[in-house]
Amino acid sequence: MSRIHVALPCLAMGTPVLFVDGELGKKAERARIEEFLPLFNRISIAKRGDWTANFDRTVPLVELRNPAEQTWRERAELLARECEKFVSASE
């Protein structure tokens, strides 16, 4: 089970997210969240225990900002427009 159900609402509310990606084992699980990973500050942990971060680790965690806040807003607006078009077409 991933933490995506916690991370995405936090992102939507503007709360900084630190997503710990522990090399999700199942391909289906990985594929399900892959597109969202660039939206988060992320620590990736390999099976050997090595880890990397996609953010500057010298920045205090309380000062982290989500790396792609504008990107998700643009995607949300696009999705809303597509839903509105679909609903309008089916009326």
PyMOL CGO cylinders between C-alpha atoms (Angstrom):
from pymol import cmd
from pymol.cgo import CYLINDER

trace = [
    CYLINDER, 0.00, 0.00, 0.00, 1.34, 3.44, -0.87, 0.3, 1, 1, 1, 1, 1, 1,
    CYLINDER, 1.34, 3.44, -0.87, 0.89, 6.78, 0.83, 0.3, 1, 1, 1, 1, 1, 1,
    CYLINDER, 0.89, 6.78, 0.83, -0.54, 8.43, -2.27, 0.3, 1, 1, 1, 1, 1, 1,
    CYLINDER, -0.54, 8.43, -2.27, -3.99, 8.76, -0.63, 0.3, 1, 1, 1, 1, 1, 1,
    CYLINDER, -3.99, 8.76, -0.63, -2.43, 11.06, 1.95, 0.3, 1, 1, 1, 1, 1, 1,
    CYLINDER, -2.43, 11.06, 1.95, 0.05, 12.84, -0.30, 0.3, 1, 1, 1, 1, 1, 1,
    CYLINDER, 0.05, 12.84, -0.30, -2.37, 13.97, -3.02, 0.3, 1, 1, 1, 1, 1, 1,
    CYLINDER, -2.37, 13.97, -3.02, -4.88, 15.72, -0.72, 0.3, 1, 1, 1, 1, 1, 1,
    CYLINDER, -4.88, 15.72, -0.72, -1.98, 17.44, 1.04, 0.3, 1, 1, 1, 1, 1, 1,
    CYLINDER, -1.98, 17.44, 1.04, -0.70, 18.65, -2.29, 0.3, 1, 1, 1, 1, 1, 1,
    CYLINDER, -0.70, 18.65, -2.29, -4.17, 19.92, -3.22, 0.3, 1, 1, 1, 1, 1, 1,
    CYLINDER, -4.17, 19.92, -3.22, -4.36, 21.93, 0.01, 0.3, 1, 1, 1, 1, 1, 1,
    CYLINDER, -4.36, 21.93, 0.01, -0.89, 23.42, -0.46, 0.3, 1, 1, 1, 1, 1, 1,
    CYLINDER, -0.89, 23.42, -0.46, 0.65, 21.42, 2.36, 0.3, 1, 1, 1, 1, 1, 1,
    CYLINDER, 0.65, 21.42, 2.36, 4.27, 20.51, 1.64, 0.3, 1, 1, 1, 1, 1, 1,
    CYLINDER, 4.27, 20.51, 1.64, 4.69, 16.79, 1.03, 0.3, 1, 1, 1, 1, 1, 1,
    CYLINDER, 4.69, 16.79, 1.03, 7.68, 14.58, 1.69, 0.3, 1, 1, 1, 1, 1, 1,
    CYLINDER, 7.68, 14.58, 1.69, 6.86, 11.31, -0.05, 0.3, 1, 1, 1, 1, 1, 1,
    CYLINDER, 6.86, 11.31, -0.05, 8.94, 8.29, 0.91, 0.3, 1, 1, 1, 1, 1, 1,
    CYLINDER, 8.94, 8.29, 0.91, 9.15, 6.01, -2.11, 0.3, 1, 1, 1, 1, 1, 1,
    CYLINDER, 9.15, 6.01, -2.11, 10.26, 2.63, -0.85, 0.3, 1, 1, 1, 1, 1, 1,
    CYLINDER, 10.26, 2.63, -0.85, 10.60, 0.97, -4.24, 0.3, 1, 1, 1, 1, 1, 1,
    CYLINDER, 10.60, 0.97, -4.24, 7.04, -0.32, -4.45, 0.3, 1, 1, 1, 1, 1, 1,
    CYLINDER, 7.04, -0.32, -4.45, 7.31, -4.01, -5.22, 0.3, 1, 1, 1, 1, 1, 1,
    CYLINDER, 7.31, -4.01, -5.22, 4.35, -4.70, -7.49, 0.3, 1, 1, 1, 1, 1, 1,
    CYLINDER, 4.35, -4.70, -7.49, 4.49, -3.35, -11.03, 0.3, 1, 1, 1, 1, 1, 1,
    CYLINDER, 4.49, -3.35, -11.03, 0.79, -2.48, -10.94, 0.3, 1, 1, 1, 1, 1, 1,
    CYLINDER, 0.79, -2.48, -10.94, 1.25, -0.49, -7.74, 0.3, 1, 1, 1, 1, 1, 1,
    CYLINDER, 1.25, -0.49, -7.74, 4.21, 1.39, -9.20, 0.3, 1, 1, 1, 1, 1, 1,
    CYLINDER, 4.21, 1.39, -9.20, 2.40, 2.14, -12.46, 0.3, 1, 1, 1, 1, 1, 1,
    CYLINDER, 2.40, 2.14, -12.46, -0.56, 3.52, -10.56, 0.3, 1, 1, 1, 1, 1, 1,
    CYLINDER, -0.56, 3.52, -10.56, 1.42, 6.30, -8.88, 0.3, 1, 1, 1, 1, 1, 1,
    CYLINDER, 1.42, 6.30, -8.88, 4.32, 6.90, -11.28, 0.3, 1, 1, 1, 1, 1, 1,
    CYLINDER, 4.32, 6.90, -11.28, 2.80, 9.99, -12.90, 0.3, 1, 1, 1, 1, 1, 1,
    CYLINDER, 2.80, 9.99, -12.90, 2.29, 11.68, -9.51, 0.3, 1, 1, 1, 1, 1, 1,
    CYLINDER, 2.29, 11.68, -9.51, 5.81, 11.21, -8.14, 0.3, 1, 1, 1, 1, 1, 1,
    CYLINDER, 5.81, 11.21, -8.14, 7.31, 14.33, -9.81, 0.3, 1, 1, 1, 1, 1, 1,
    CYLINDER, 7.31, 14.33, -9.81, 4.77, 16.46, -7.92, 0.3, 1, 1, 1, 1, 1, 1,
    CYLINDER, 4.77, 16.46, -7.92, 6.28, 15.66, -4.52, 0.3, 1, 1, 1, 1, 1, 1,
    CYLINDER, 6.28, 15.66, -4.52, 9.45, 16.22, -2.59, 0.3, 1, 1, 1, 1, 1, 1,
    CYLINDER, 9.45, 16.22, -2.59, 10.59, 12.63, -2.59, 0.3, 1, 1, 1, 1, 1, 1,
    CYLINDER, 10.59, 12.63, -2.59, 13.03, 10.30, -0.91, 0.3, 1, 1, 1, 1, 1, 1,
    CYLINDER, 13.03, 10.30, -0.91, 13.55, 7.10, -2.90, 0.3, 1, 1, 1, 1, 1, 1,
    CYLINDER, 13.55, 7.10, -2.90, 14.88, 4.10, -1.02, 0.3, 1, 1, 1, 1, 1, 1,
    CYLINDER, 14.88, 4.10, -1.02, 16.37, 1.20, -2.98, 0.3, 1, 1, 1, 1, 1, 1,
    CYLINDER, 16.37, 1.20, -2.98, 16.20, -2.41, -1.83, 0.3, 1, 1, 1, 1, 1, 1,
    CYLINDER, 16.20, -2.41, -1.83, 19.87, -2.26, -0.83, 0.3, 1, 1, 1, 1, 1, 1,
    CYLINDER, 19.87, -2.26, -0.83, 19.09, 0.63, 1.51, 0.3, 1, 1, 1, 1, 1, 1,
    CYLINDER, 19.09, 0.63, 1.51, 20.67, 3.34, -0.65, 0.3, 1, 1, 1, 1, 1, 1,
    CYLINDER, 20.67, 3.34, -0.65, 18.55, 6.47, -0.92, 0.3, 1, 1, 1, 1, 1, 1,
    CYLINDER, 18.55, 6.47, -0.92, 18.27, 9.64, -2.98, 0.3, 1, 1, 1, 1, 1, 1,
    CYLINDER, 18.27, 9.64, -2.98, 16.22, 12.80, -2.68, 0.3, 1, 1, 1, 1, 1, 1,
    CYLINDER, 16.22, 12.80, -2.68, 14.84, 15.06, -5.41, 0.3, 1, 1, 1, 1, 1, 1,
    CYLINDER, 14.84, 15.06, -5.41, 15.15, 18.18, -3.25, 0.3, 1, 1, 1, 1, 1, 1,
    CYLINDER, 15.15, 18.18, -3.25, 17.92, 20.14, -1.57, 0.3, 1, 1, 1, 1, 1, 1,
    CYLINDER, 17.92, 20.14, -1.57, 18.50, 18.31, 1.71, 0.3, 1, 1, 1, 1, 1, 1,
    CYLINDER, 18.50, 18.31, 1.71, 20.11, 21.39, 3.26, 0.3, 1, 1, 1, 1, 1, 1,
    CYLINDER, 20.11, 21.39, 3.26, 16.73, 23.15, 3.27, 0.3, 1, 1, 1, 1, 1, 1,
    CYLINDER, 16.73, 23.15, 3.27, 14.90, 22.60, 6.57, 0.3, 1, 1, 1, 1, 1, 1,
    CYLINDER, 14.90, 22.60, 6.57, 11.84, 20.41, 6.08, 0.3, 1, 1, 1, 1, 1, 1,
    CYLINDER, 11.84, 20.41, 6.08, 9.55, 23.13, 7.43, 0.3, 1, 1, 1, 1, 1, 1,
    CYLINDER, 9.55, 23.13, 7.43, 10.66, 25.34, 4.51, 0.3, 1, 1, 1, 1, 1, 1,
    CYLINDER, 10.66, 25.34, 4.51, 10.07, 22.79, 1.74, 0.3, 1, 1, 1, 1, 1, 1,
    CYLINDER, 10.07, 22.79, 1.74, 7.62, 23.72, -0.97, 0.3, 1, 1, 1, 1, 1, 1,
    CYLINDER, 7.62, 23.72, -0.97, 6.02, 21.25, -3.37, 0.3, 1, 1, 1, 1, 1, 1,
    CYLINDER, 6.02, 21.25, -3.37, 8.11, 21.20, -6.54, 0.3, 1, 1, 1, 1, 1, 1,
    CYLINDER, 8.11, 21.20, -6.54, 5.29, 21.21, -9.10, 0.3, 1, 1, 1, 1, 1, 1,
    CYLINDER, 5.29, 21.21, -9.10, 2.42, 23.11, -7.55, 0.3, 1, 1, 1, 1, 1, 1,
    CYLINDER, 2.42, 23.11, -7.55, 1.58, 24.95, -10.76, 0.3, 1, 1, 1, 1, 1, 1,
    CYLINDER, 1.58, 24.95, -10.76, 1.71, 21.73, -12.77, 0.3, 1, 1, 1, 1, 1, 1,
    CYLINDER, 1.71, 21.73, -12.77, -0.95, 19.98, -10.73, 0.3, 1, 1, 1, 1, 1, 1,
    CYLINDER, -0.95, 19.98, -10.73, -3.18, 23.07, -10.79, 0.3, 1, 1, 1, 1, 1, 1,
    CYLINDER, -3.18, 23.07, -10.79, -2.97, 23.18, -14.59, 0.3, 1, 1, 1, 1, 1, 1,
    CYLINDER, -2.97, 23.18, -14.59, -3.79, 19.45, -14.75, 0.3, 1, 1, 1, 1, 1, 1,
    CYLINDER, -3.79, 19.45, -14.75, -6.76, 19.92, -12.38, 0.3, 1, 1, 1, 1, 1, 1,
    CYLINDER, -6.76, 19.92, -12.38, -8.13, 22.79, -14.48, 0.3, 1, 1, 1, 1, 1, 1,
    CYLINDER, -8.13, 22.79, -14.48, -7.75, 20.76, -17.67, 0.3, 1, 1, 1, 1, 1, 1,
    CYLINDER, -7.75, 20.76, -17.67, -9.55, 17.81, -16.08, 0.3, 1, 1, 1, 1, 1, 1,
    CYLINDER, -9.55, 17.81, -16.08, -12.37, 20.10, -14.89, 0.3, 1, 1, 1, 1, 1, 1,
    CYLINDER, -12.37, 20.10, -14.89, -12.80, 21.51, -18.42, 0.3, 1, 1, 1, 1, 1, 1,
    CYLINDER, -12.80, 21.51, -18.42, -12.87, 17.99, -19.90, 0.3, 1, 1, 1, 1, 1, 1,
    CYLINDER, -12.87, 17.99, -19.90, -15.53, 16.93, -17.37, 0.3, 1, 1, 1, 1, 1, 1,
    CYLINDER, -15.53, 16.93, -17.37, -17.63, 20.01, -18.15, 0.3, 1, 1, 1, 1, 1, 1,
    CYLINDER, -17.63, 20.01, -18.15, -17.41, 19.27, -21.90, 0.3, 1, 1, 1, 1, 1, 1,
    CYLINDER, -17.41, 19.27, -21.90, -18.44, 15.67, -21.32, 0.3, 1, 1, 1, 1, 1, 1,
    CYLINDER, -18.44, 15.67, -21.32, -21.43, 16.64, -19.19, 0.3, 1, 1, 1, 1, 1, 1,
    CYLINDER, -21.43, 16.64, -19.19, -22.53, 19.31, -21.68, 0.3, 1, 1, 1, 1, 1, 1,
    CYLINDER, -22.53, 19.31, -21.68, -22.30, 16.88, -24.60, 0.3, 1, 1, 1, 1, 1, 1,
    CYLINDER, -22.30, 16.88, -24.60, -24.45, 14.28, -22.86, 0.3, 1, 1, 1, 1, 1, 1,
    CYLINDER, -24.45, 14.28, -22.86, -27.30, 16.68, -22.04, 0.3, 1, 1, 1, 1, 1, 1,
]
cmd.load_cgo(trace, "trace")
